[in-house]
């Protein structure tokens, strides 16, 4: 009972001090750059929810580097690539949306650091994928990953230049 009271107290202290983990949707930007960055990153889960590959791809720069994506969400195998180009990322998202009956993504534990024209965002992502399945197959898949987005301010706004999945 005493441990539960201590845990509750620590949780309240963290919540009131602003150190509690936040979802991307509830993150409160501190300045205009953070507003634009959060807005860009929100397009990924919103695009997944609306099943729009075009919306998902909006925050990505043309020369984006995506590391370890195929390892976690694609067809895993000894020869599967551990990095993807923007075009391959688009194809992977299109295939993921096509294979699902219902799909949703939540971005939790969101942390953002902005330094000049560069920014780093870190979060935990939860992807729930529901699909048509036979009696012996699971109808739901749940993927939880840690992701780091490195962003750069470009003439077209804040863009993801590197996405690393852990």
MIFI-607828 format. One record per residue (C-alpha): residue in one letter; y, z, x. Coordinates in nm, 3 decimals, always signed. Each point is the difference from the previous one (the first is absolute). Example, Ala and Ser with C-alpha at 12.3 -4.5 7.8 and 13.67 -1.06 7.14 Angstrom:
# MIFI-607828
<rec paza="A" v="-0.450" w="+0.780" u="+1.230"/>
<rec paza="S" v="+0.344" w="-0.066" u="+0.137"/>
***
This chain:
# MIFI-607828
<rec paza="X" v="+0.000" w="+0.000" u="+0.000"/>
<rec paza="X" v="+0.236" w="+0.086" u="+0.285"/>
<rec paza="X" v="-0.063" w="-0.339" u="+0.169"/>
<rec paza="X" v="+0.076" w="-0.184" u="-0.324"/>
<rec paza="X" v="+0.334" w="+0.183" u="-0.028"/>
<rec paza="X" v="+0.084" w="-0.085" u="+0.362"/>
<rec paza="X" v="-0.090" w="-0.367" u="-0.052"/>
<rec paza="X" v="+0.213" w="-0.015" u="-0.314"/>
<rec paza="X" v="+0.291" w="+0.162" u="+0.185"/>
<rec paza="X" v="-0.023" w="-0.244" u="+0.290"/>
<rec paza="X" v="-0.021" w="-0.291" u="-0.244"/>
<rec paza="X" v="+0.314" w="+0.118" u="-0.181"/>
<rec paza="X" v="+0.187" w="+0.042" u="+0.329"/>
<rec paza="X" v="-0.095" w="-0.353" u="+0.109"/>
<rec paza="X" v="+0.094" w="-0.145" u="-0.338"/>
<rec paza="X" v="+0.341" w="+0.167" u="-0.006"/>
<rec paza="X" v="+0.074" w="-0.087" u="+0.363"/>
<rec paza="X" v="-0.072" w="-0.369" u="-0.054"/>
<rec paza="X" v="-0.294" w="-0.005" u="+0.242"/>
<rec paza="X" v="-0.267" w="-0.046" u="-0.264"/>
<rec paza="X" v="-0.180" w="-0.333" u="+0.014"/>
<rec paza="X" v="+0.154" w="-0.259" u="-0.233"/>
<rec paza="X" v="-0.118" w="-0.308" u="-0.179"/>
<rec paza="X" v="+0.187" w="-0.319" u="+0.080"/>
<rec paza="X" v="+0.110" w="-0.020" u="-0.365"/>
<rec paza="X" v="+0.161" w="+0.347" u="+0.009"/>
<rec paza="X" v="+0.151" w="-0.022" u="+0.350"/>
<rec paza="X" v="+0.374" w="+0.073" u="-0.002"/>
<rec paza="X" v="+0.176" w="-0.231" u="+0.251"/>
<rec paza="X" v="+0.269" w="+0.162" u="+0.215"/>
<rec paza="X" v="+0.215" w="-0.311" u="+0.054"/>
<rec paza="X" v="+0.036" w="-0.366" u="-0.093"/>
<rec paza="X" v="-0.246" w="-0.121" u="+0.268"/>
<rec paza="X" v="-0.269" w="+0.232" u="-0.137"/>
<rec paza="X" v="+0.070" w="-0.130" u="-0.353"/>
<rec paza="X" v="-0.066" w="-0.357" u="+0.116"/>
<rec paza="X" v="-0.309" w="+0.098" u="+0.201"/>
<rec paza="X" v="-0.157" w="+0.196" u="-0.287"/>
<rec paza="X" v="+0.083" w="-0.281" u="-0.241"/>
<rec paza="X" v="-0.174" w="-0.251" u="+0.229"/>
<rec paza="X" v="-0.310" w="+0.216" u="+0.045"/>
<rec paza="X" v="-0.027" w="+0.068" u="-0.375"/>
<rec paza="X" v="-0.063" w="-0.372" u="-0.050"/>
<rec paza="X" v="-0.351" w="+0.039" u="+0.146"/>
<rec paza="X" v="-0.141" w="+0.246" u="-0.260"/>
<rec paza="X" v="+0.208" w="-0.162" u="-0.275"/>
<rec paza="X" v="-0.137" w="-0.342" u="+0.098"/>
<rec paza="X" v="-0.354" w="+0.135" u="-0.004"/>
<rec paza="X" v="+0.055" w="+0.153" u="-0.343"/>
<rec paza="X" v="+0.148" w="-0.323" u="-0.137"/>
<rec paza="X" v="-0.262" w="-0.207" u="+0.190"/>
<rec paza="X" v="+0.271" w="-0.206" u="+0.174"/>
<rec paza="X" v="-0.077" w="-0.110" u="+0.354"/>
<rec paza="X" v="+0.355" w="-0.138" u="+0.030"/>
<rec paza="X" v="+0.147" w="+0.344" u="-0.074"/>
<rec paza="X" v="-0.241" w="+0.171" u="+0.241"/>
<rec paza="X" v="+0.099" w="-0.236" u="+0.281"/>
<rec paza="X" v="+0.382" w="+0.035" u="-0.043"/>
<rec paza="X" v="+0.049" w="+0.290" u="+0.244"/>
<rec paza="X" v="-0.198" w="-0.166" u="+0.281"/>
<rec paza="X" v="+0.172" w="-0.190" u="+0.281"/>
<rec paza="X" v="-0.125" w="-0.349" u="+0.083"/>
<rec paza="X" v="-0.124" w="+0.122" u="+0.339"/>
<rec paza="X" v="-0.166" w="+0.319" u="-0.129"/>
<rec paza="X" v="-0.290" w="+0.151" u="+0.193"/>
<rec paza="X" v="-0.259" w="+0.181" u="-0.213"/>
<rec paza="X" v="-0.255" w="+0.205" u="+0.189"/>
<rec paza="X" v="-0.334" w="+0.131" u="-0.129"/>
<rec paza="X" v="+0.053" w="-0.136" u="-0.355"/>
<rec paza="X" v="-0.324" w="-0.199" u="-0.021"/>
<rec paza="X" v="-0.192" w="+0.298" u="+0.137"/>
<rec paza="X" v="+0.084" w="+0.208" u="-0.307"/>
<rec paza="X" v="+0.058" w="-0.237" u="-0.292"/>
<rec paza="X" v="-0.171" w="-0.324" u="+0.090"/>
<rec paza="X" v="-0.352" w="-0.104" u="+0.080"/>
<rec paza="X" v="-0.094" w="+0.234" u="+0.283"/>
<rec paza="X" v="-0.231" w="-0.132" u="+0.264"/>
<rec paza="X" v="-0.036" w="-0.023" u="+0.377"/>
<rec paza="X" v="+0.207" w="-0.320" u="+0.017"/>
<rec paza="X" v="+0.264" w="+0.095" u="-0.259"/>
<rec paza="X" v="+0.352" w="-0.027" u="+0.143"/>
<rec paza="X" v="+0.188" w="+0.322" u="+0.054"/>
<rec paza="X" v="+0.340" w="-0.165" u="-0.042"/>
<rec paza="X" v="+0.141" w="-0.248" u="-0.248"/>
<rec paza="X" v="+0.286" w="-0.245" u="-0.015"/>
<rec paza="X" v="+0.235" w="-0.010" u="-0.301"/>
<rec paza="X" v="-0.195" w="-0.293" u="-0.144"/>
<rec paza="X" v="-0.333" w="+0.181" u="+0.042"/>
<rec paza="X" v="+0.150" w="+0.316" u="-0.154"/>
<rec paza="X" v="+0.114" w="-0.204" u="-0.301"/>
<rec paza="X" v="-0.351" w="-0.144" u="-0.040"/>
<rec paza="X" v="-0.156" w="+0.349" u="+0.029"/>
<rec paza="X" v="+0.229" w="+0.137" u="-0.273"/>
<rec paza="X" v="-0.070" w="-0.303" u="-0.221"/>
<rec paza="X" v="-0.375" w="+0.051" u="+0.042"/>
<rec paza="X" v="+0.033" w="+0.373" u="-0.071"/>
<rec paza="X" v="+0.193" w="-0.064" u="-0.322"/>
<rec paza="X" v="-0.241" w="-0.274" u="-0.106"/>
<rec paza="X" v="-0.303" w="+0.226" u="+0.054"/>
<rec paza="X" v="+0.141" w="+0.280" u="-0.211"/>
<rec paza="X" v="+0.003" w="+0.057" u="-0.371"/>
<rec paza="X" v="+0.254" w="+0.279" u="+0.042"/>
<rec paza="X" v="+0.179" w="+0.116" u="+0.315"/>
<rec paza="X" v="+0.258" w="+0.262" u="+0.092"/>
<rec paza="X" v="+0.155" w="+0.134" u="+0.319"/>
<rec paza="X" v="+0.166" w="+0.336" u="+0.063"/>
<rec paza="X" v="+0.203" w="+0.072" u="+0.312"/>
<rec paza="X" v="-0.006" w="+0.373" u="+0.082"/>
<rec paza="X" v="+0.117" w="+0.226" u="+0.282"/>
<rec paza="X" v="+0.288" w="-0.241" u="+0.068"/>
<rec paza="X" v="+0.213" w="+0.061" u="+0.311"/>
<rec paza="X" v="+0.286" w="-0.222" u="+0.118"/>
<rec paza="X" v="+0.195" w="-0.011" u="+0.326"/>
<rec paza="X" v="+0.293" w="-0.239" u="+0.045"/>
<rec paza="X" v="+0.158" w="-0.071" u="+0.339"/>
<rec paza="X" v="+0.265" w="-0.272" u="+0.004"/>
<rec paza="X" v="-0.152" w="-0.330" u="-0.110"/>
<rec paza="X" v="-0.359" w="+0.129" u="+0.025"/>
<rec paza="X" v="-0.197" w="+0.232" u="-0.226"/>
<rec paza="X" v="-0.346" w="+0.153" u="-0.010"/>
<rec paza="X" v="-0.167" w="+0.107" u="-0.324"/>
<rec paza="X" v="-0.332" w="+0.184" u="-0.012"/>
<rec paza="X" v="-0.208" w="+0.075" u="-0.306"/>
<rec paza="X" v="-0.342" w="+0.044" u="-0.153"/>
<rec paza="X" v="-0.100" w="-0.275" u="-0.238"/>
<rec paza="X" v="-0.253" w="+0.028" u="-0.278"/>
<rec paza="X" v="-0.133" w="-0.320" u="-0.150"/>
<rec paza="X" v="-0.214" w="+0.015" u="-0.314"/>
<rec paza="X" v="-0.189" w="-0.322" u="-0.065"/>
<rec paza="X" v="-0.191" w="-0.050" u="-0.324"/>
<rec paza="X" v="-0.217" w="-0.308" u="-0.034"/>
<rec paza="X" v="-0.272" w="-0.158" u="-0.207"/>
<rec paza="X" v="-0.334" w="+0.120" u="+0.129"/>
<rec paza="X" v="-0.368" w="-0.007" u="-0.078"/>
<rec paza="X" v="-0.191" w="+0.315" u="-0.096"/>
<rec paza="X" v="-0.093" w="+0.076" u="+0.361"/>
<rec paza="X" v="+0.349" w="-0.056" u="+0.143"/>
<rec paza="X" v="+0.292" w="+0.238" u="-0.008"/>
<rec paza="X" v="+0.280" w="-0.108" u="-0.231"/>
<rec paza="X" v="+0.269" w="+0.183" u="+0.196"/>
<rec paza="X" v="+0.091" w="+0.009" u="+0.365"/>
<rec paza="X" v="+0.248" w="+0.246" u="+0.144"/>
<rec paza="X" v="+0.165" w="-0.066" u="+0.336"/>
<rec paza="X" v="+0.213" w="+0.262" u="+0.173"/>
<rec paza="X" v="+0.177" w="-0.099" u="+0.319"/>
<rec paza="X" v="+0.281" w="+0.114" u="+0.224"/>
<rec paza="X" v="+0.256" w="-0.273" u="+0.064"/>
<rec paza="X" v="+0.300" w="-0.040" u="+0.230"/>
<rec paza="X" v="+0.265" w="-0.260" u="-0.082"/>
<rec paza="X" v="+0.241" w="-0.094" u="+0.276"/>
<rec paza="X" v="+0.303" w="-0.175" u="-0.143"/>
<rec paza="X" v="+0.298" w="-0.189" u="+0.136"/>
<rec paza="X" v="+0.332" w="-0.081" u="-0.164"/>
<rec paza="X" v="+0.029" w="-0.379" u="-0.017"/>
<rec paza="X" v="+0.256" w="-0.234" u="-0.161"/>
<rec paza="X" v="-0.238" w="-0.005" u="-0.300"/>
<rec paza="X" v="-0.002" w="+0.384" u="-0.021"/>
<rec paza="X" v="-0.253" w="+0.257" u="+0.118"/>
<rec paza="X" v="-0.336" w="-0.163" u="+0.079"/>
<rec paza="X" v="-0.337" w="+0.132" u="+0.112"/>
<rec paza="X" v="-0.069" w="-0.134" u="+0.350"/>
<rec paza="X" v="-0.311" w="+0.209" u="+0.066"/>
<rec paza="X" v="-0.248" w="+0.167" u="-0.232"/>
<rec paza="X" v="-0.270" w="+0.218" u="+0.152"/>
<rec paza="X" v="-0.292" w="+0.139" u="-0.201"/>
<rec paza="X" v="-0.175" w="+0.306" u="+0.143"/>
***
